[in-house]
Amino acid sequence: MLAPVTSNQTADLVGEVDPDFLNRATGLLDRVEQELAAAAEADTDFVTAAARHIISAGGKRFRPLLVVLAALLADQPRDDAIVRAALVMELTHVASLYHDDVMDDADLRRGAASANQRWGNTVAILVGDFLFARASTIVATLGTEYVDLQARTFARLVQGQIAETRGPAETANPLEHYLQVVADKTGSLIAASTTFGGMVAGLEEPSLAALAAYGEEIGVVFQLSDDIIDIASDTSGKTPGTDLRAGVPTLPTLLARASVDPADARLLELLDSDLDSDADLAEALGLMRAHSAMADARAEITRRAEIARGYLAPLPDGEAKAALSALCDAVISRSS
């Protein structure tokens, strides 16, 4: 049995809201948490265990939370539709994590051994495909407009992954390429989450557009903060420097690479190496943590979080809007 989502966990993200509203949101998220396990059930115990592996490790459930908060912009949204919409978003996200860990050769995911390390790359990829199929089954019950958005979102996500794998063209700006990858890989699914919630709420097109813009921007900010955590944190549940060792470009490393300071020569040398050595990785992490690029990256996160907050202006006032605004502060704080 999965642990229920607690009020404290939700409050950490949405700030001070009315207790009744918090209980309503937490109750919906608890339902999502329980039904995730059922959605991952397969015909064999082995596939079920593998499909529940990342789900059971927990997580912030950021995408289901956004579905719930956006849906609660309405007075009386349909709880069953909220739960199904949130399940689609989280299953799609979790499925993509299985594939990401294979591509990154990751050892840990949410504090536990990654599926590719435990069962091998082939099983991890196929389990990801299985969860995508489960998400598709559920989204079909919501309506064709939900199916269309989920399919278009998945297409963006895959294209973002391909663009990241291929890297920027010789004439392209590496930072612009990186930010587009982040928008496609992460922002698109979070934008779909807020839009799904608005659709369940029955909001009109201008409000759906505002939610989509907010979701994409806060999604980019979420990934930028995650990239800082990859370098700065030893307690996030992921091996520090996973992206650094894999050579995945991130905002801090791209900003550091733009430096012309001779004192950065050793750091740039390390960033250009394979970092197979644990000693080299530790040295690169130390140099990155002390570099001004980290402060510049945090300033960019703050700037973009405020842009996201601005997109909320046309939405109806109330506890849900306040909670969406508070999420901007929470995303800033997680990278501080």
ABEGO torsion letter per residue (X at the ends): XBBBBBAAAAAAAAEBBBAAAAAAAAAAAAAAAAAAAAAABBABAAAAAAAAAAAAAEEAGAAAAAAAAAAAABABBBAAAAAAAAAAAAAAAAAAAAAAAAAAGBABBGGBBBAAAAAEAAAAAAAAAAAAAAAAAAAAAAEAAAAAAAAAAAAAAAAAAAAAAAEBBAABBAAAAAAAAAAAAAAAAAAAAAAAAAAAAGBBAAAAAAAAAAAAAAAAAAAAAAAAAAAABAAAGBBBGAAAAAGBBBAAAAAAAABABAAAAAAAAAAABAGABAAAAAAAAAAAAABAAAAAAAAAAAAAAAAAAAAAAABBBEAAAAAAAAAAAAAAAAAX
